[in-house]
Amino acid sequence: MATEHNASVCSAPVQVRYNAAEQHCTNQQELLDLLNAVEAMCPRGMWLKTPVRSLLSVASRLDPCTVALPDVFLCLHPLSNLDAYVFQAQSPVFEREVFGEVISMRRP
């Protein structure tokens, strides 16, 4: 599939493991590792670099935010006692209600 779309398959140094005895969430460092890997893979001048950097800044402070993806708004709820985030898709009914800083990852 990657060959058909003139794309490549790669890996990023992101470790993800979930312990079912704990709150199902994404560790802050896992999110930062992922965002750093995405930023590193973005070619210079690519429009996506700016929102990824904004999200890196927010996540490094463990602040709440809403990420506007092409088809959904994703609310990132920080759990400061766990240094982690819970991700929750916002219902289209409440699309105008945002949580924290809004970062658009929709192509301009």
C-alpha positions as CSV (number, residue, x, y, z in Angstrom):
1,M,0.0,0.0,0.0
2,A,2.8,2.4,0.8
3,T,4.4,1.7,-2.6
4,E,1.1,2.4,-4.4
5,H,0.8,5.8,-2.7
6,N,4.5,6.7,-3.2
7,A,5.0,6.6,0.6
8,S,7.3,4.9,2.9
9,V,7.0,2.7,6.0
10,C,9.1,3.6,9.0
11,S,9.3,3.2,12.7
12,A,9.6,5.7,15.6
13,P,11.2,5.2,19.1
14,V,7.9,5.2,21.0
15,Q,7.3,2.6,23.7
16,V,3.6,2.0,24.5
17,R,2.5,-0.4,27.2
18,Y,-0.8,-0.3,29.2
19,N,-1.3,-1.9,32.6
20,A,-5.0,-2.7,32.9
21,A,-4.7,-2.2,36.7
22,E,-4.1,1.5,36.1
23,Q,-6.2,4.2,34.4
24,H,-6.2,3.6,30.6
25,C,-4.2,6.7,29.5
26,T,-1.2,7.8,27.5
27,N,1.9,8.7,29.5
28,Q,3.1,12.3,28.9
29,Q,6.5,11.0,27.8
30,E,5.0,8.6,25.3
31,L,3.0,11.5,23.7
32,L,6.1,13.7,23.7
33,D,8.2,10.9,22.1
34,L,5.5,10.5,19.4
35,L,5.2,14.2,18.7
36,N,9.0,14.6,18.5
37,A,9.2,11.7,16.0
38,V,6.4,13.2,13.9
39,E,8.1,16.6,13.9
40,A,11.4,15.0,12.9
41,M,9.8,13.2,10.0
42,C,8.0,16.4,8.7
43,P,10.0,17.9,5.8
44,R,11.1,21.5,6.3
45,G,8.3,24.0,5.5
46,M,5.5,21.4,5.8
47,W,2.4,23.0,7.2
48,L,2.0,20.2,9.9
49,K,5.2,21.2,11.6
50,T,3.6,24.3,13.3
51,P,0.7,22.5,14.9
52,V,2.9,19.6,16.0
53,R,5.3,22.1,17.7
54,S,2.3,23.8,19.4
55,L,1.0,20.4,20.7
56,L,4.6,19.6,21.9
57,S,4.6,22.8,23.9
58,V,1.1,22.1,25.4
59,A,2.0,18.5,26.2
60,S,5.3,19.4,27.8
61,R,3.4,21.6,30.3
62,L,0.7,18.9,30.7
63,D,-2.0,21.4,29.8
64,P,-5.4,20.6,28.5
65,C,-6.1,21.1,24.8
66,T,-8.4,20.3,21.9
67,V,-6.9,19.0,18.7
68,A,-9.0,19.7,15.6
69,L,-8.4,16.7,13.3
70,P,-9.9,16.5,9.8
71,D,-13.0,14.6,11.0
72,V,-13.1,15.0,14.7
73,F,-12.2,17.2,17.7
74,L,-10.1,15.4,20.2
75,C,-10.0,16.6,23.8
76,L,-6.8,15.9,25.6
77,H,-7.5,15.7,29.4
78,P,-4.3,15.9,31.5
79,L,-4.0,13.6,34.6
80,S,-1.3,15.5,36.5
81,N,-1.1,12.9,39.3
82,L,-0.1,10.3,36.6
83,D,1.8,12.6,34.2
84,A,-0.5,11.3,31.5
85,Y,-3.4,12.2,29.2
86,V,-6.8,10.7,28.4
87,F,-8.0,11.3,24.9
88,Q,-11.7,11.7,24.2
89,A,-13.4,12.5,20.9
90,Q,-15.8,15.4,21.1
91,S,-19.4,14.7,20.0
92,P,-20.3,16.8,16.9
93,V,-23.2,18.1,19.0
94,F,-20.7,19.9,21.3
95,E,-18.2,20.8,18.6
96,R,-18.2,24.4,19.6
97,E,-17.2,23.6,23.2
98,V,-13.5,23.3,23.3
99,F,-11.1,22.3,26.1
100,G,-8.0,24.4,26.7
101,E,-5.9,25.6,23.8
102,V,-7.2,24.6,20.3
103,I,-4.6,23.2,17.9
104,S,-5.8,22.7,14.3
105,M,-4.3,19.8,12.4
106,R,-6.6,20.4,9.5
107,R,-4.9,21.2,6.2
108,P,-5.1,24.9,5.5
